[in-house]
Every structure is written in C-alpha cells, then in structure tokens.
Amino acid sequence: MTVSLVVCFLMLSSSVLSLLMTWPRLLKSVLAGAVAVVFIVCVVVPLVFHYSPRLQRFFLFLNSVSSSISLNRPEDVGLPGTRNFYLKTDKDVSVGIWHVLPGSLIHSAPEEPGEWEAWYEGSLKREQPIVLYLHGNKGSRAASHRVELYNKLRRMEYHVIALDYRGYGDSSSVTVNEEGLVADTKLVFKYLRGKAGNSPIFVWGHSLGTGVSCHALSELCQENQCPQGLVLEAAFNNLHDEIELNPLSRVFHNLPYFEWAFIDPLRDIGNEFKNDVHITHISCSIMILHAQDDNVVPVELGRKLHKAAQDRRPPAALPVTYIEFEANYGLGHNNIPRAPKFSSIIR
C-alpha cells in the first residue's frame, strides 16, 4: 500500500510540474478562445443577423419548426368532431384551418365528408360563441398546448376556428411577414362574419398571435367590423421591447449597435407588431392574460400593453380587463388555460 501511495504521489507530482511548465501556453490558448468568443458574439452574430433577412424571419416566426402530425386528421391529436379545410387568402396563398365543434355537437356531424362543408358552416349560425384562435410562433395549429385550449373551449360550448397562417403547418409555403399574417387573419374573420349569422365572434391571440390580432382588429374595427371581444394571452406591447427584454437577446444588450443589428432590420422587412398603437383603435371588450413566470414574454410587457389600452383608447371603447397569474401557479408562457378558475374567467 505504501509503495503504491509513493508511486501515485510521484505520478501526481510529475503531472503538476508538467502543468506548471505548460501554463503560459494554456493561458495563451484560454485568452485566444475568450477573444474568439467575444469577437463572435460582438461582431459576427450582429453582422450576420443584420444582413440576413432569412435568418431574421426564422428567429421571429420559427415557422419552419414543425412536427410530423397529419393536419388533415385532427382526430389523431384528440379532436373528434373537427373539420379540416382550406381558404384562399391571396392570389397564391391558402391557409389550413380547423373548425372544432362545441362539445354538444361532436356526435351530430354527418359521417359523409361530402356533407361536412354545408353542415359545419350551418352550425356556426346556432348562436354559440365562435373563437377565432391565432397562435404564436413555432409549430402549427396541432401543437399540444393549443389542442388543450381548444378542448377546454369546446367543453364550454364554443366553436373554435384555428388557422395556420401562411408559411405555417400545411398552409402555403411563402415568405412570412406581418402584413401577410394580418391579411390571412382578416380574410378568415370576414369568412366567419359571413357564416355566423347572429353568433358572437371573439378573437383570441397568443404570444405572436397577439401582434397579429391587434394589427388585424385595428384595421377591422376601423372598417366597422369589430368582433364581440378580444383575448390577448401572453401579450407584448411592441416587438422592439419584446426583442430587447427577451432572455435570448440579453447577451447583446450592452452593444452600442444593438438596435442597428437586431431591431432595425426586422422593421425594414416590415415587422414591427406595434400592439400598443394598434390596440388604441380596437373598440370591443379586451381581456389581457399574463403569467408572472412567463420567461418568453416578460410580464412587464403585458402590463405596458394594459396601460397603453387604458390611457389611449377612446372613452367610448368597451372595457379592458387585465388578469395576472401568480408565479407559484407555474403557468409560464403556454399554460394559462390550466389556471384555477380559467373557465369562469373566460365566461
């Protein structure tokens, strides 16, 4: 045992001496690596992002991140009584849509697909509320947290109309920007207007969908086509502040050219999502829902949007309600529909 300890000690001593002898070389390598990292973070990444519209759109919309779910079979994700269909929203654009029936109508739909269009559209006139759902970035209308919300709303006897904007899901694969998403939303809303009869229509936007819904409804309300209400879940006040406060961009905040590198180019390709401006033109009732532990859209941005709505909407506008969920519920960015008393809040 003693001989072994002596051998181990001698080997360790030899290793320490070797390390001390090569320390200057290691120090140089560490310093070179640190300089390379700083150069990449402070120079390469900002330059690449500023001059690459494709990269800018990717990080903003994440529309190329999707799953292998077959969107023409909504029953495969737990949505029986759901019609999959498509609407043409522009010359070369069609969008994929799910019409999720209220719970009481699931088993009333005809079995023959050839009868679905007339029957499903006719069901919209039954004066049950219709929710037009506008999802956030990444994935499609089949994402699990979205399906969870549809099922909650259908149990409350609401129709849910969930669409994938252009570039998402199985909708037309074209270049994505704010104007295009707004155009898709307005056309689907007008389609519902024409089919709903006296049924009330509500619009629900989540995350990026709050930017789409605020912009679209700002224009629709100015055309005297406001819905009965708007729900904004995990909303931000404008894209500038969302990028600035997003955890992914914090490493770049202190760069003197932060706005030039990361915000100006998004504005230049037509993406601003000025919710705090658009909301001032929306005269219907508004509800803003935000979780304190949202690590994608910080809660202070929801508070800012609420303040803008309170301070800048005209006196004749219907009320705006702000509901903030405590962090100990663990709802984060996607799980507000799991909040206690969620159904009663929405009703």
Summary of the structure (lengths in Angstrom):
residues: 347
radius of gyration: 25.7
end to end distance: 77.3
largest distance: 94.0
contacts: 1099
relative contact order: 0.11
helix: 52%
strand: 15%
